C-alpha cells in the first residue's frame, strides 16, 4: 500500500497538471475550463490509484485474479462522453470544441500517469500540451488559411446608419456569413463580420467600395 503522503502527492499533482491546461481553455471562455480539467485529471488519478491498490486486500486469494489495466481502460472510453459534450455542432461544416475535447482526453491520460506514479511522463505531457494549445497557435494562424481574412471590423461614424453597410455586404447572395454584429458606442458604430470561408474577390471588392465612403472611419482584418 502507498503511504497517505504519496497518495496526496499524486492527487495534488494531478489537480495542478489539469489546472495548468485548463487555464488555457479558460482564457478562451470555453465551458470546459480550469475546474473541469482539474476534476477530470484528479478523478483519473484517483481511479488509477483504486485500480492499482484498492483491491490489495484480496490479492492473495487464489480464486481472484486482478487486472489493474481493466479499470484504466474504462477511463479512456468513459472520458469520451465528457469530450462529446464539449463539442458544439453549430451548423453543417461548422464544429467547435474539438480541441477542448481532445484536451480533456489528454488530461485524463495525464491523470492516469500521475496516479500510476509516472511523474516525468505526466509533467512532459503537460508541458507539451501547453505548447500545442497556446504556443503553436500563432504559428497555426500564420500558415493556416482557415484563420486568414475571415473576420473584419468596420468602424463608422455614429451618424451613419449601419443599414447602409449591411445592405452593401448582403448584395452578393453567394457570400456565406457566420455572423454580423452591430454595436453602437455613442461615438462610433462597430460592425464585426465573420465569414464562413476566407474572403474572396467579391467580398474584398465590396470592402474597397466601403472604404471610399466618408462615413467609414476604419476597416481592419482580424487575424
DOKEMAR-531175 format. One record per atom (N, C-alpha, C, O): x, y, z; residue in one letter. Coordinates in steps of 0.2 Angstrom, whole numbers. Layout:
// DOKEMAR-531175
ATOM X Y Z A
...
// end
This chain:
// DOKEMAR-531175
ATOM 4 -6 0 X
ATOM 0 0 0 X
ATOM 4 6 0 X
ATOM 10 6 3 X
ATOM 2 11 -3 X
ATOM 5 18 -3 X
ATOM 4 22 3 X
ATOM -1 21 7 X
ATOM 9 26 5 X
ATOM 8 30 11 X
ATOM 3 36 9 X
ATOM 2 37 4 X
ATOM 0 39 14 X
ATOM -5 44 13 X
ATOM -2 50 10 X
ATOM -5 54 6 X
ATOM 5 51 12 X
ATOM 9 56 9 X
ATOM 9 55 1 X
ATOM 8 60 -3 X
ATOM 11 49 -1 X
ATOM 11 48 -8 X
ATOM 5 48 -12 X
ATOM 4 51 -17 X
ATOM -1 46 -9 X
ATOM -7 47 -12 X
ATOM -9 54 -12 X
ATOM -12 56 -18 X
ATOM -8 58 -7 X
ATOM -9 65 -8 X
ATOM -5 69 -13 X
ATOM -8 73 -17 X
ATOM 1 67 -14 X
ATOM 5 70 -19 X
ATOM 3 68 -26 X
ATOM 3 73 -30 X
ATOM 1 62 -27 X
ATOM -2 61 -34 X
ATOM -8 64 -35 X
ATOM -9 67 -41 X
ATOM -13 65 -31 X
ATOM -19 68 -32 X
ATOM -18 76 -33 X
ATOM -21 79 -37 X
ATOM -14 79 -29 X
ATOM -12 86 -29 X
ATOM -9 87 -36 X
ATOM -11 92 -39 X
ATOM -4 83 -38 X
ATOM 0 84 -44 X
ATOM -5 84 -50 X
ATOM -5 88 -55 X
ATOM -10 79 -50 X
ATOM -14 78 -55 X
ATOM -19 84 -56 X
ATOM -20 87 -61 X
ATOM -21 87 -50 X
ATOM -25 93 -50 X
ATOM -21 99 -53 X
ATOM -24 103 -57 X
ATOM -15 100 -51 X
ATOM -11 105 -54 X
ATOM -10 104 -61 X
ATOM -10 109 -65 X
ATOM -8 98 -63 X
ATOM -7 97 -71 X
ATOM -14 99 -74 X
ATOM -13 102 -80 X
ATOM -19 97 -72 X
ATOM -26 98 -75 X
ATOM -27 106 -75 X
ATOM -30 108 -80 X
ATOM -25 109 -70 X
ATOM -26 117 -69 X
ATOM -22 120 -74 X
ATOM -25 125 -77 X
ATOM -16 118 -75 X
ATOM -12 122 -80 X
ATOM -15 121 -87 X
ATOM -15 127 -91 X
ATOM -17 116 -89 X
ATOM -20 115 -96 X
ATOM -27 119 -96 X
ATOM -29 122 -101 X
ATOM -31 118 -90 X
ATOM -37 121 -90 X
ATOM -37 129 -90 X
ATOM -42 132 -93 X
ATOM -32 132 -88 X
ATOM -31 139 -88 X
ATOM -31 142 -95 X
ATOM -34 147 -97 X
ATOM -28 138 -100 X
ATOM -28 140 -107 X
ATOM -35 140 -110 X
ATOM -36 144 -114 X
ATOM -39 135 -108 X
ATOM -45 134 -111 X
ATOM -50 140 -107 X
ATOM -54 142 -111 X
ATOM -49 141 -101 X
ATOM -52 146 -98 X
ATOM -51 153 -101 X
ATOM -56 157 -101 X
ATOM -45 154 -103 X
ATOM -43 160 -106 X
ATOM -48 162 -112 X
ATOM -49 168 -114 X
ATOM -50 157 -116 X
ATOM -54 157 -121 X
ATOM -62 157 -120 X
ATOM -66 157 -124 X
ATOM -63 156 -113 X
ATOM -70 156 -111 X
ATOM -74 150 -113 X
ATOM -80 151 -115 X
ATOM -71 144 -114 X
ATOM -74 138 -115 X
ATOM -78 135 -109 X
ATOM -75 137 -103 X
ATOM -83 132 -110 X
ATOM -87 129 -105 X
ATOM -82 124 -100 X
ATOM -83 124 -94 X
ATOM -78 120 -104 X
ATOM -73 116 -100 X
ATOM -67 120 -99 X
ATOM -63 120 -103 X
ATOM -67 123 -93 X
ATOM -61 127 -91 X
ATOM -57 124 -86 X
ATOM -56 118 -86 X
ATOM -54 128 -81 X
ATOM -49 126 -77 X
ATOM -52 121 -72 X
ATOM -49 115 -71 X
ATOM -58 122 -69 X
ATOM -60 117 -64 X
ATOM -62 111 -67 X
ATOM -61 105 -64 X
ATOM -65 111 -73 X
ATOM -67 104 -77 X
ATOM -61 100 -78 X
ATOM -61 94 -77 X
ATOM -55 103 -80 X
ATOM -49 100 -82 X
ATOM -46 97 -75 X
ATOM -43 92 -75 X
ATOM -46 101 -70 X
ATOM -44 99 -64 X
ATOM -47 92 -61 X
ATOM -44 88 -59 X
ATOM -54 93 -62 X
ATOM -58 87 -59 X
ATOM -57 81 -63 X
ATOM -56 75 -61 X
ATOM -56 82 -70 X
ATOM -55 76 -74 X
ATOM -48 73 -73 X
ATOM -48 67 -72 X
ATOM -43 77 -72 X
ATOM -36 74 -71 X
ATOM -36 71 -64 X
ATOM -33 66 -64 X
ATOM -38 74 -59 X
ATOM -38 72 -52 X
ATOM -42 65 -52 X
ATOM -40 61 -48 X
ATOM -48 65 -55 X
ATOM -53 60 -55 X
ATOM -49 54 -58 X
ATOM -50 48 -55 X
ATOM -46 55 -63 X
ATOM -42 49 -67 X
ATOM -37 47 -63 X
ATOM -36 40 -62 X
ATOM -33 51 -59 X
ATOM -28 49 -55 X
ATOM -31 44 -49 X
ATOM -28 39 -47 X
ATOM -36 47 -46 X
ATOM -39 43 -41 X
ATOM -42 36 -43 X
ATOM -41 31 -40 X
ATOM -45 35 -49 X
ATOM -47 29 -52 X
ATOM -41 24 -53 X
ATOM -41 18 -52 X
ATOM -35 27 -55 X
ATOM -29 23 -56 X
ATOM -27 21 -49 X
ATOM -24 15 -49 X
ATOM -27 25 -44 X
ATOM -25 23 -38 X
ATOM -29 17 -35 X
ATOM -27 12 -32 X
ATOM -36 18 -36 X
ATOM -41 12 -34 X
ATOM -39 6 -38 X
ATOM -39 1 -35 X
ATOM -38 7 -45 X
ATOM -37 1 -49 X
ATOM -30 -3 -47 X
ATOM -30 -9 -47 X
ATOM -25 1 -45 X
ATOM -19 -2 -44 X
ATOM -18 -4 -36 X
ATOM -15 -10 -35 X
ATOM -21 -1 -32 X
ATOM -20 -3 -25 X
ATOM -27 -4 -21 X
ATOM -26 -6 -15 X
ATOM -32 -2 -24 X
ATOM -39 -3 -20 X
ATOM -41 -10 -18 X
ATOM -45 -11 -14 X
ATOM -38 -15 -22 X
ATOM -40 -22 -20 X
ATOM -35 -26 -18 X
ATOM -35 -32 -19 X
ATOM -30 -23 -15 X
ATOM -24 -26 -12 X
ATOM -26 -31 -7 X
ATOM -22 -36 -6 X
ATOM -31 -30 -3 X
ATOM -33 -35 2 X
ATOM -36 -42 0 X
ATOM -36 -47 3 X
ATOM -38 -42 -7 X
ATOM -40 -48 -10 X
ATOM -35 -51 -15 X
ATOM -36 -56 -18 X
ATOM -29 -48 -15 X
ATOM -24 -50 -20 X
ATOM -21 -57 -18 X
ATOM -19 -61 -23 X
ATOM -21 -59 -12 X
ATOM -19 -66 -10 X
ATOM -24 -71 -11 X
ATOM -22 -77 -10 X
ATOM -30 -70 -13 X
ATOM -35 -75 -14 X
ATOM -34 -79 -20 X
ATOM -33 -76 -26 X
ATOM -33 -85 -20 X
ATOM -31 -89 -26 X
ATOM -37 -90 -31 X
ATOM -36 -91 -37 X
ATOM -43 -88 -29 X
ATOM -49 -88 -33 X
ATOM -50 -81 -37 X
ATOM -55 -81 -41 X
ATOM -46 -76 -35 X
ATOM -47 -70 -38 X
ATOM -41 -68 -42 X
ATOM -36 -68 -40 X
ATOM -43 -66 -48 X
ATOM -37 -63 -52 X
ATOM -39 -56 -54 X
ATOM -44 -54 -56 X
ATOM -34 -52 -52 X
ATOM -34 -44 -53 X
ATOM -31 -42 -59 X
ATOM -25 -44 -60 X
ATOM -34 -37 -63 X
ATOM -30 -34 -68 X
ATOM -31 -27 -68 X
ATOM -37 -24 -70 X
ATOM -27 -23 -65 X
ATOM -27 -16 -64 X
ATOM -28 -12 -71 X
ATOM -31 -7 -71 X
ATOM -26 -15 -76 X
ATOM -27 -11 -83 X
ATOM -34 -11 -85 X
ATOM -36 -7 -89 X
ATOM -38 -15 -83 X
ATOM -45 -15 -85 X
ATOM -49 -9 -83 X
ATOM -53 -6 -86 X
ATOM -48 -7 -76 X
ATOM -51 0 -74 X
ATOM -48 6 -78 X
ATOM -52 10 -80 X
ATOM -42 6 -79 X
ATOM -39 11 -83 X
ATOM -41 11 -90 X
ATOM -42 17 -93 X
ATOM -43 6 -93 X
ATOM -46 6 -100 X
ATOM -53 9 -100 X
ATOM -55 12 -105 X
ATOM -56 8 -94 X
ATOM -63 11 -94 X
ATOM -63 19 -94 X
ATOM -67 22 -96 X
ATOM -57 22 -91 X
ATOM -56 29 -91 X
ATOM -56 31 -98 X
ATOM -59 37 -100 X
ATOM -52 28 -102 X
ATOM -51 30 -109 X
ATOM -57 30 -113 X
ATOM -58 35 -116 X
ATOM -61 25 -112 X
ATOM -68 25 -116 X
ATOM -73 30 -112 X
ATOM -77 33 -116 X
ATOM -73 30 -106 X
ATOM -78 34 -102 X
ATOM -77 42 -103 X
ATOM -82 45 -103 X
ATOM -71 44 -104 X
ATOM -69 51 -105 X
ATOM -72 54 -111 X
ATOM -73 60 -112 X
ATOM -74 49 -116 X
ATOM -77 51 -122 X
ATOM -83 54 -121 X
ATOM -85 58 -125 X
ATOM -87 52 -116 X
ATOM -94 56 -115 X
ATOM -93 63 -113 X
ATOM -97 67 -116 X
ATOM -88 64 -109 X
ATOM -87 71 -107 X
ATOM -84 75 -113 X
ATOM -86 81 -115 X
ATOM -80 72 -117 X
ATOM -77 75 -123 X
ATOM -83 77 -128 X
ATOM -83 82 -131 X
ATOM -87 72 -129 X
ATOM -93 73 -134 X
ATOM -97 79 -132 X
ATOM -100 83 -136 X
ATOM -98 80 -125 X
ATOM -102 86 -123 X
ATOM -98 93 -124 X
ATOM -102 98 -124 X
ATOM -92 93 -125 X
ATOM -88 99 -126 X
ATOM -88 101 -133 X
ATOM -86 106 -135 X
ATOM -91 96 -138 X
ATOM -91 98 -145 X
ATOM -98 101 -147 X
ATOM -103 98 -145 X
ATOM -97 107 -150 X
ATOM -103 110 -152 X
ATOM -104 109 -160 X
ATOM -100 111 -164 X
ATOM -110 107 -162 X
ATOM -112 107 -169 X
ATOM -116 113 -171 X
ATOM -122 112 -170 X
ATOM -113 118 -173 X
ATOM -117 124 -174 X
ATOM -122 124 -180 X
ATOM -127 126 -180 X
ATOM -119 121 -186 X
ATOM -122 120 -192 X
ATOM -118 116 -196 X
ATOM -112 114 -194 X
ATOM -120 113 -202 X
ATOM -116 109 -206 X
ATOM -110 112 -208 X
ATOM -109 118 -210 X
ATOM -104 108 -207 X
ATOM -97 110 -208 X
ATOM -95 115 -203 X
ATOM -89 118 -204 X
ATOM -98 116 -198 X
ATOM -96 121 -193 X
ATOM -96 117 -186 X
ATOM -101 116 -183 X
ATOM -90 115 -184 X
ATOM -89 112 -177 X
ATOM -84 115 -173 X
ATOM -79 117 -175 X
ATOM -86 116 -167 X
ATOM -82 119 -162 X
ATOM -81 115 -156 X
ATOM -85 111 -154 X
ATOM -75 115 -153 X
ATOM -74 112 -146 X
ATOM -70 105 -147 X
ATOM -69 102 -142 X
ATOM -68 104 -153 X
ATOM -64 98 -154 X
ATOM -57 98 -150 X
ATOM -55 93 -148 X
ATOM -54 104 -150 X
ATOM -48 105 -147 X
ATOM -49 104 -139 X
ATOM -45 101 -136 X
ATOM -54 107 -137 X
ATOM -56 106 -130 X
ATOM -57 98 -128 X
ATOM -55 96 -123 X
ATOM -61 95 -132 X
ATOM -62 88 -131 X
ATOM -56 84 -131 X
ATOM -55 79 -127 X
ATOM -51 85 -136 X
ATOM -45 81 -136 X
ATOM -41 83 -130 X
ATOM -37 79 -128 X
ATOM -41 89 -128 X
ATOM -38 92 -122 X
ATOM -40 88 -116 X
ATOM -36 86 -111 X
ATOM -47 87 -115 X
ATOM -49 83 -109 X
ATOM -47 76 -109 X
ATOM -46 73 -104 X
ATOM -47 73 -115 X
ATOM -44 66 -116 X
ATOM -37 66 -114 X
ATOM -35 61 -111 X
ATOM -33 71 -116 X
ATOM -26 71 -114 X
ATOM -25 72 -107 X
ATOM -21 69 -104 X
ATOM -29 76 -104 X
ATOM -29 77 -97 X
ATOM -31 71 -93 X
ATOM -28 70 -88 X
ATOM -35 67 -95 X
ATOM -37 61 -92 X
ATOM -31 56 -92 X
ATOM -29 53 -87 X
ATOM -27 56 -98 X
ATOM -21 52 -98 X
ATOM -16 55 -93 X
ATOM -12 51 -90 X
ATOM -15 61 -93 X
ATOM -10 64 -88 X
ATOM -12 62 -81 X
ATOM -8 60 -77 X
ATOM -19 62 -79 X
ATOM -21 60 -73 X
ATOM -19 52 -71 X
ATOM -17 51 -66 X
ATOM -20 48 -76 X
ATOM -19 41 -76 X
ATOM -11 40 -75 X
ATOM -9 36 -71 X
ATOM -7 44 -78 X
ATOM 0 43 -77 X
ATOM 2 46 -70 X
ATOM 6 42 -67 X
ATOM -1 51 -68 X
ATOM 1 53 -61 X
ATOM -1 48 -56 X
ATOM 2 47 -51 X
ATOM -7 46 -57 X
ATOM -10 41 -52 X
ATOM -6 35 -52 X
ATOM -5 31 -47 X
ATOM -3 33 -58 X
ATOM 2 27 -58 X
ATOM 9 28 -56 X
ATOM 13 24 -56 X
ATOM 10 35 -54 X
ATOM 17 36 -52 X
ATOM 22 38 -57 X
ATOM 28 39 -56 X
ATOM 19 39 -63 X
ATOM 24 41 -69 X
ATOM 24 49 -69 X
ATOM 21 52 -74 X
ATOM 27 52 -64 X
ATOM 28 59 -64 X
ATOM 31 62 -70 X
ATOM 29 68 -72 X
ATOM 36 60 -72 X
ATOM 40 63 -78 X
ATOM 36 63 -84 X
ATOM 35 68 -87 X
ATOM 33 57 -85 X
ATOM 28 57 -91 X
ATOM 23 62 -91 X
ATOM 21 65 -96 X
ATOM 20 62 -85 X
ATOM 14 67 -84 X
ATOM 16 74 -85 X
ATOM 13 78 -88 X
ATOM 22 76 -82 X
ATOM 25 83 -82 X
ATOM 27 84 -90 X
ATOM 25 90 -92 X
ATOM 30 80 -93 X
ATOM 32 81 -100 X
ATOM 25 82 -104 X
ATOM 25 87 -109 X
ATOM 20 78 -103 X
ATOM 14 79 -107 X
ATOM 11 85 -106 X
ATOM 8 88 -110 X
ATOM 11 87 -99 X
ATOM 8 94 -98 X
ATOM 11 100 -101 X
ATOM 8 104 -104 X
ATOM 18 99 -101 X
ATOM 22 105 -105 X
ATOM 20 105 -112 X
ATOM 19 110 -115 X
ATOM 20 99 -115 X
ATOM 19 98 -122 X
ATOM 12 100 -124 X
ATOM 11 103 -129 X
ATOM 7 99 -120 X
ATOM 0 101 -121 X
ATOM -1 108 -121 X
ATOM -4 111 -125 X
ATOM 3 112 -116 X
ATOM 3 119 -116 X
ATOM 6 122 -123 X
ATOM 3 127 -126 X
ATOM 11 119 -125 X
ATOM 15 121 -131 X
ATOM 10 121 -137 X
ATOM 10 125 -141 X
ATOM 7 115 -137 X
ATOM 2 114 -143 X
ATOM -4 118 -143 X
ATOM -6 121 -148 X
ATOM -7 119 -137 X
ATOM -13 123 -136 X
ATOM -12 130 -137 X
ATOM -16 134 -140 X
ATOM -7 133 -134 X
ATOM -5 140 -133 X
ATOM 1 142 -138 X
ATOM 0 147 -141 X
ATOM 6 139 -137 X
ATOM 12 141 -140 X
ATOM 12 141 -148 X
ATOM 15 145 -151 X
ATOM 9 135 -150 X
ATOM 8 134 -158 X
ATOM 3 138 -161 X
ATOM 2 138 -167 X
ATOM -2 141 -157 X
ATOM -7 145 -160 X
ATOM -5 150 -165 X
ATOM -8 151 -171 X
ATOM -1 155 -163 X
ATOM 1 160 -168 X
ATOM 4 157 -174 X
ATOM 3 160 -180 X
ATOM 8 151 -174 X
ATOM 11 148 -180 X
ATOM 5 145 -184 X
ATOM 6 146 -190 X
ATOM 0 142 -181 X
ATOM -5 140 -185 X
ATOM -9 145 -188 X
ATOM -11 144 -194 X
ATOM -10 151 -185 X
ATOM -14 156 -188 X
ATOM -10 159 -194 X
ATOM -13 162 -199 X
ATOM -3 159 -194 X
ATOM 1 162 -199 X
ATOM 0 158 -205 X
ATOM 0 161 -211 X
ATOM 0 151 -205 X
ATOM 1 147 -210 X
ATOM -6 144 -213 X
ATOM -7 141 -218 X
ATOM -11 144 -208 X
ATOM -17 140 -210 X
ATOM -22 145 -213 X
ATOM -23 151 -210 X
ATOM -25 143 -219 X
ATOM -29 148 -222 X
ATOM -36 149 -219 X
ATOM -39 154 -220 X
ATOM -38 144 -215 X
ATOM -44 145 -212 X
ATOM -45 150 -207 X
ATOM -51 152 -205 X
ATOM -39 153 -205 X
ATOM -39 159 -200 X
ATOM -39 166 -204 X
ATOM -40 171 -201 X
ATOM -37 165 -210 X
ATOM -35 172 -213 X
ATOM -41 175 -217 X
ATOM -45 171 -220 X
ATOM -42 181 -216 X
ATOM -47 185 -219 X
ATOM -54 182 -218 X
ATOM -58 182 -223 X
ATOM -55 181 -212 X
ATOM -62 178 -211 X
ATOM -66 183 -206 X
ATOM -72 182 -206 X
ATOM -62 187 -202 X
ATOM -66 192 -198 X
ATOM -64 199 -199 X
ATOM -58 200 -200 X
ATOM -68 203 -200 X
ATOM -67 210 -202 X
ATOM -71 215 -197 X
ATOM -77 214 -196 X
ATOM -68 220 -195 X
ATOM -71 225 -191 X
ATOM -72 232 -195 X
ATOM -67 234 -197 X
ATOM -78 234 -195 X
ATOM -79 241 -199 X
ATOM -81 246 -194 X
ATOM -86 245 -190 X
ATOM -78 251 -193 X
ATOM -79 257 -189 X
ATOM -82 263 -193 X
ATOM -79 265 -197 X
ATOM -88 265 -191 X
ATOM -91 270 -195 X
ATOM -93 276 -190 X
ATOM -93 275 -184 X
ATOM -94 282 -192 X
ATOM -96 287 -188 X
ATOM -103 286 -185 X
ATOM -107 282 -188 X
ATOM -105 289 -180 X
ATOM -111 287 -176 X
ATOM -117 290 -180 X
ATOM -123 287 -179 X
ATOM -116 295 -184 X
ATOM -122 297 -188 X
ATOM -124 293 -194 X
ATOM -129 295 -198 X
ATOM -120 288 -196 X
ATOM -121 284 -201 X
ATOM -125 278 -199 X
ATOM -124 275 -195 X
ATOM -130 277 -203 X
ATOM -135 271 -202 X
ATOM -131 265 -204 X
ATOM -129 264 -210 X
ATOM -131 260 -199 X
ATOM -127 254 -200 X
ATOM -130 250 -206 X
ATOM -127 246 -209 X
ATOM -137 251 -207 X
ATOM -140 248 -213 X
ATOM -137 249 -220 X
ATOM -137 245 -224 X
ATOM -134 255 -220 X
ATOM -130 256 -227 X
ATOM -125 251 -228 X
ATOM -124 248 -233 X
ATOM -121 249 -222 X
ATOM -116 244 -223 X
ATOM -118 237 -224 X
ATOM -116 233 -228 X
ATOM -124 236 -220 X
ATOM -127 229 -220 X
ATOM -130 228 -227 X
ATOM -129 222 -230 X
ATOM -133 233 -230 X
ATOM -136 232 -237 X
ATOM -130 231 -242 X
ATOM -131 227 -247 X
ATOM -124 234 -241 X
ATOM -119 233 -246 X
ATOM -116 226 -245 X
ATOM -114 223 -250 X
ATOM -115 224 -239 X
ATOM -112 217 -238 X
ATOM -117 212 -240 X
ATOM -114 206 -242 X
ATOM -123 213 -240 X
ATOM -128 207 -242 X
ATOM -130 208 -249 X
ATOM -135 204 -252 X
ATOM -127 212 -253 X
ATOM -128 212 -260 X
ATOM -127 206 -264 X
ATOM -131 204 -268 X
ATOM -121 203 -262 X
ATOM -119 196 -266 X
ATOM -122 190 -261 X
ATOM -119 189 -256 X
ATOM -127 187 -264 X
ATOM -130 181 -260 X
ATOM -126 175 -260 X
ATOM -127 171 -256 X
ATOM -120 175 -264 X
ATOM -116 169 -264 X
ATOM -111 169 -258 X
ATOM -108 164 -257 X
ATOM -110 175 -254 X
ATOM -106 175 -249 X
ATOM -109 172 -242 X
ATOM -115 174 -241 X
ATOM -106 168 -239 X
ATOM -109 165 -233 X
ATOM -106 168 -227 X
ATOM -100 168 -226 X
ATOM -110 171 -223 X
ATOM -108 174 -217 X
ATOM -109 170 -211 X
ATOM -115 166 -210 X
ATOM -105 170 -206 X
ATOM -106 166 -200 X
ATOM -110 170 -195 X
ATOM -114 168 -192 X
ATOM -108 177 -195 X
ATOM -112 181 -190 X
ATOM -110 189 -192 X
ATOM -105 190 -195 X
ATOM -115 193 -191 X
ATOM -114 200 -192 X
ATOM -116 204 -185 X
ATOM -122 203 -184 X
ATOM -112 207 -182 X
ATOM -114 210 -176 X
ATOM -113 218 -176 X
ATOM -108 220 -179 X
ATOM -118 222 -174 X
ATOM -118 229 -174 X
ATOM -118 232 -167 X
ATOM -122 230 -163 X
ATOM -113 236 -165 X
ATOM -113 239 -158 X
ATOM -112 246 -159 X
ATOM -108 249 -163 X
ATOM -117 250 -156 X
ATOM -116 257 -156 X
ATOM -114 259 -149 X
ATOM -116 258 -144 X
ATOM -108 263 -149 X
ATOM -105 266 -143 X
ATOM -106 273 -142 X
ATOM -104 276 -136 X
ATOM -110 276 -146 X
ATOM -111 283 -145 X
ATOM -107 288 -149 X
ATOM -109 292 -153 X
ATOM -101 286 -150 X
ATOM -96 290 -154 X
ATOM -95 287 -161 X
ATOM -94 290 -166 X
ATOM -95 280 -161 X
ATOM -94 276 -167 X
ATOM -99 270 -167 X
ATOM -102 268 -162 X
ATOM -100 267 -173 X
ATOM -103 261 -174 X
ATOM -98 256 -176 X
ATOM -94 257 -180 X
ATOM -98 250 -172 X
ATOM -94 245 -174 X
ATOM -98 239 -177 X
ATOM -103 236 -174 X
ATOM -95 237 -183 X
ATOM -99 231 -186 X
ATOM -94 226 -187 X
ATOM -89 227 -191 X
ATOM -95 220 -184 X
ATOM -90 215 -184 X
ATOM -93 209 -189 X
ATOM -99 207 -187 X
ATOM -89 207 -194 X
ATOM -92 202 -199 X
ATOM -87 196 -198 X
ATOM -81 197 -199 X
ATOM -90 190 -198 X
ATOM -87 184 -198 X
ATOM -89 180 -204 X
ATOM -95 179 -204 X
ATOM -85 178 -208 X
ATOM -86 174 -214 X
ATOM -85 167 -212 X
ATOM -81 164 -208 X
ATOM -89 163 -216 X
ATOM -88 155 -216 X
ATOM -82 153 -219 X
ATOM -79 148 -216 X
ATOM -80 156 -224 X
ATOM -74 155 -228 X
ATOM -69 161 -229 X
ATOM -72 167 -228 X
ATOM -63 160 -230 X
ATOM -59 166 -231 X
ATOM -62 170 -237 X
ATOM -64 168 -242 X
ATOM -61 177 -236 X
ATOM -64 182 -241 X
ATOM -61 181 -248 X
ATOM -55 180 -249 X
ATOM -66 181 -252 X
ATOM -64 180 -259 X
ATOM -64 187 -263 X
ATOM -65 192 -259 X
ATOM -63 187 -269 X
ATOM -63 194 -273 X
ATOM -69 198 -272 X
ATOM -69 204 -271 X
ATOM -75 195 -273 X
ATOM -81 198 -272 X
ATOM -82 202 -266 X
ATOM -84 208 -266 X
ATOM -80 199 -260 X
ATOM -81 202 -254 X
ATOM -76 208 -253 X
ATOM -78 213 -250 X
ATOM -70 207 -255 X
ATOM -65 212 -255 X
ATOM -66 218 -259 X
ATOM -65 223 -257 X
ATOM -70 217 -265 X
ATOM -72 222 -269 X
ATOM -77 227 -265 X
ATOM -77 233 -266 X
ATOM -82 223 -261 X
ATOM -87 227 -258 X
ATOM -83 231 -252 X
ATOM -85 237 -251 X
ATOM -78 228 -249 X
ATOM -74 232 -244 X
ATOM -71 238 -247 X
ATOM -71 243 -243 X
ATOM -68 237 -253 X
ATOM -65 243 -256 X
ATOM -70 249 -257 X
ATOM -68 254 -256 X
ATOM -76 247 -259 X
ATOM -81 252 -260 X
ATOM -83 255 -253 X
ATOM -84 262 -253 X
ATOM -83 252 -248 X
ATOM -85 254 -242 X
ATOM -79 259 -239 X
ATOM -81 264 -236 X
ATOM -73 257 -241 X
ATOM -68 261 -238 X
ATOM -68 268 -241 X
ATOM -65 273 -238 X
ATOM -71 269 -247 X
ATOM -71 276 -250 X
ATOM -77 280 -248 X
ATOM -78 286 -249 X
ATOM -81 277 -243 X
ATOM -87 281 -240 X
ATOM -84 285 -235 X
ATOM -80 283 -230 X
ATOM -85 291 -235 X
ATOM -83 296 -230 X
ATOM -85 295 -223 X
ATOM -81 297 -218 X
ATOM -90 291 -222 X
ATOM -93 290 -215 X
ATOM -90 284 -212 X
ATOM -91 282 -206 X
ATOM -86 280 -216 X
ATOM -82 274 -214 X
ATOM -75 276 -211 X
ATOM -71 279 -215 X
ATOM -74 276 -205 X
ATOM -68 278 -202 X
ATOM -62 273 -203 X
ATOM -57 275 -204 X
ATOM -64 267 -202 X
ATOM -58 262 -202 X
ATOM -61 255 -203 X
ATOM -66 253 -201 X
ATOM -57 251 -207 X
ATOM -59 244 -208 X
ATOM -52 240 -207 X
ATOM -47 241 -210 X
ATOM -53 235 -202 X
ATOM -47 231 -201 X
ATOM -49 224 -201 X
ATOM -54 221 -199 X
ATOM -44 220 -204 X
ATOM -45 212 -204 X
ATOM -42 210 -197 X
ATOM -36 212 -195 X
ATOM -45 205 -194 X
ATOM -43 202 -188 X
ATOM -40 196 -189 X
ATOM -43 191 -192 X
ATOM -34 195 -187 X
ATOM -30 189 -189 X
ATOM -31 184 -183 X
ATOM -29 178 -183 X
// end
